[in-house]
Amino acid sequence: MISIESLKSAGCDVELGIKRCGDDADFYLELVESALEEERYKKLEDQIHCSDWKGAFESAHALKGVASNLSLSPLTHISVALTELLRPRAACDCQELLNKLLNARKSLLRQ
């Protein structure tokens, strides 16, 4: 289970994330759990695999926004780079960044 302490130890700016949630730590953790749902990441993975570059850009951009708003720094840094790589909405070699993003997500879930 994800906790404030585990997120802090993973490098997330938990205080800022909680502040953005009206200083409600329980609500913050609910949003973090939702943000880490596998479905979001699977959709991005499928879009990249199927060369749906427009969809992949939109998914990466959405993940970047969610990670940024919740101050999930390990995900934010990678999703920013992935979003910029996908911004032209054209074929690109983004598998390495995708793998890093998926691994960072798994790491946060294991904390």
N, C-alpha and C positions, 0 to 999 in steps of 0.2 A: 504494500500500500504506500502511496506517495504521501510524504509528510513535508512539513515546512523545513525540518532539519535536513532531510534527504535532498531537497531541492537546493538548499543553501550549499550543501557540500558538493553539489554538482556544478556550482558556479552561477546559479540563478540569482537575480536580484529580487529576492522574495519580498523585501520591505516595499519596494516600488510597486511590485505587482499587487500586493495587498492594498496599498494606498489607492491604486487605480480601481480597486473593487470596493471602494467606500470603507476601507479599513475592516473588511469582513473576511477574516482568514478562512472560514469554512466555505464561503462563496468562492474565494480564490481557488481553493483546492478543488472544488467542483468543476470550475472552469478549466483548470489544468488537466484534470482527468478527461474531460471532454475534448480538450485540445490534443490529447495524445491518443485518441481513438484510432485504431488501426485502419479503419475504413478510409479516413482522409489520406493516409500515406499510401495505401493500396491503390487508391484512385490515381494519385500522381504517378506511381510506379507503372500502372497499366497504361496511362496516357503516354508516358515516355516510351514504353515498350512498343506501343502501336503507332509511334511517330505522330501523335496528336500534339503538335508543338504549341498550338494556341491554347488547348485545354491544359497542357502541362504548365505553361506559363501562368495561366489563371489560378491553377491549384497551388503552385509554388508561391505565388504572390499572396494568396489567401493564408497559406500556412505561415508565411513571413509575418503578416499582419497579426495573426493570433499569437505567435511566439513573441513578437515584439511587445504587444500590449500586455502580455502576462509576464514579461521580463524573463523568459526562458532562454537565457543567453546562449547556451550550447546549441539550441535549435535556430535561434535568430541569426547567428553568424553564418551558418551553413545555408539557411534558406535565403538570405540576402544574396549570397554568391550564386546560388542556383537560379534564383529569379533573374538576376542580371544576365546569366548565361542563356536563359530561355527567352529573354526579352525580345529578341528579333523574331521569335515565333518561327524559327527555321531549324532544320536539322543541326544537331550539335552533339558533342560527346560529353554527356552529363552524368554518365553512369557512376563515376567516382564520387561526385557530389551527392547523388541520390543515395548511394551506399552509406556515405558519411551521415546523411540526414537520418536514414533508417536506423543506423547504429546508435546515433545520439538519442533518438527517441527510445530505443530499447534500453539504453543506459539509464535514462531518467526513470523508466518504469521499474528497473531493477534496484534502484537506490533504496 
